[in-house]
Amino acid sequence: MNRDAICGWQCQTCVAKTTDALNAKLALCLEAETGNTNSDNINESWNAAASLPAIWDKPLRLRLDAALAGSKLAAVNHNECLLKLEAALEMDSPAEFQLARAK
């Protein structure tokens, strides 16, 4: 394998691990928002999941903590969280969210 191929493979592996961690932590947030969960189990699963960059982990952790505390505001911030993730990943945002993303 040449160097470029190895670098490409490493990058793909890193992206896959980050995506898996993001999906796992988002699923835990959604599970906590149902209110039918054990907070100890959720926190244990959160800590076992791979780490994320702080810019993503912090808002997800705040959302999880709010859900575990019984706050209904956690679900309201879902779109804001997605906008931040889109911006961090430099993804195009749907037209109806372009103004919010520019802020």
N, C-alpha and C positions, 0 to 999 in steps of 0.2 A: 504494500500500500504506500502511496506517496504521501507526502506531508499534507498537501491540500485535502486529500481524501480523509486523512486522520483528523484534521481540524474540523472538517465538515461533520464527520461522525460524532466527534466530541460535542460539537455545538448542538446537533440534533438530540443527543442523549441528555444534555443539560436542559434543553427546552422541554423535552418529554418529562423529565423529573420535576421541573418547575410546574408544568401544566398538571401533572398528577397531584402534586402537593396542593396547588390552588383548588383543584376540583374536590379533593378530600376535605379541605378546610371549609370550602363553601357548602359542601354537603352537611358538614357538622353544624354550620350556622342554620341551615334550613331545618335540620332535625331539631335543633334547640328551639327554633321559632314555633314548632308545632306544640311545644309545651309538654309533650309526652316522653320526656327523657330524664335520665339520671345525670345530674351535673358532674358527678365524679367520673362516670364513664365517658362523657363528652370531653372533659378536660384531659383525661388519660389518652383518649384517641387524638386529641389536638396535639398533645406533647409528643406523641409517637409519630405524627406526620412529619414529613421532611420540612425543613425551614424554608421560608419565603423571604424575599427582600423586605425590609422593614416598611417600605412605602406601601406594600400590599398587605403584609401581615398585620400591621397596626389597625387599619380600619376593619379588617375582618375580625380581629380579636375584640375590638370594641363592639362590633355587631353581635358576636357570640356572647360576650358578657352581658349586653343589654337583653338579649333573648333569655339567657339563663336567669336574669333578675326579674323576668316577667314583663319586660317593657314591650309594648306594641310598636314602639318607634323603630325597632330593629328592622322590621320588614319595610318600613317607609323609606329607609336609607338605601334600599337595594339598588335603585337606579343611580344614585350618586356614587355608590361603590363601583358599579359597572362602568360609569363614565371615567372614574379615576383609573381603573384597570385598563380601559381602552386607551386612555392618554398615555399611560406608562408603557403600554405595548405598541404605541404609535399605530393603532388600528383606526380605520375610518369609522366614524360614528354615524348612526342613522340621522337623516336630515333634521328630524324633530328634536334631536339632542345637540346639534352643532352649537347653538348659542350657549347652552349650559357648559359644554366642553371648553369653550373659549374663555370661560371665567377663571 
